[in-house]
């Protein structure tokens, strides 16, 4: 019977955790970019209305 390769399993878990962490960080970055974009967009639309 073959021995289990615990170091491979551990490395795979670490890679999965890192991938999940990176995806979460990317989502938060997109969310922050959307929020700042909405704020700037709101200011622009007010300026257009005031200019008319």
C-alpha positions in Angstrom: 0.0 0.0 0.0 1.3 3.5 -0.9 2.0 6.1 1.8 -0.1 9.2 1.8 1.7 12.3 0.6 0.8 14.8 3.3 3.2 17.5 2.1 1.3 17.6 -1.3 -2.0 17.8 0.5 -0.7 20.6 2.7 0.7 22.5 -0.3 -2.6 22.1 -2.2 -4.6 23.5 0.8 -2.2 26.5 1.1 -2.6 27.2 -2.6 -6.4 27.0 -2.4 -6.4 29.4 0.6 -4.1 31.9 -1.2 -6.3 31.7 -4.3 -9.4 32.4 -2.3 -7.7 35.2 -0.5 -6.6 36.8 -3.8 -10.1 36.5 -5.3 -11.6 38.2 -2.2 -9.1 41.0 -2.4 -9.8 41.5 -6.1 -13.6 41.6 -5.4 -13.0 44.2 -2.6 -10.8 46.2 -5.0 -13.5 46.2 -7.7 -16.1 47.2 -5.1 -14.0 50.1 -3.9 -13.4 51.2 -7.5 -17.1 51.1 -8.2 -18.0 53.1 -5.1 -15.5 55.8 -6.0 -16.7 55.8 -9.6 -20.3 56.2 -8.5 -19.4 59.2 -6.3 -17.5 60.9 -9.2 -20.3 60.0 -11.6 -22.8 61.6 -9.3 -20.8 64.8 -9.1 -20.5 64.9 -12.9 -24.3 64.5 -13.4 -25.0 67.3 -11.0 -22.6 69.5 -12.8 -24.3 68.8 -16.1 -27.7 69.6 -14.6 -26.4 72.8 -13.1 -24.8 73.8 -16.4 -28.1 73.5 -18.3 
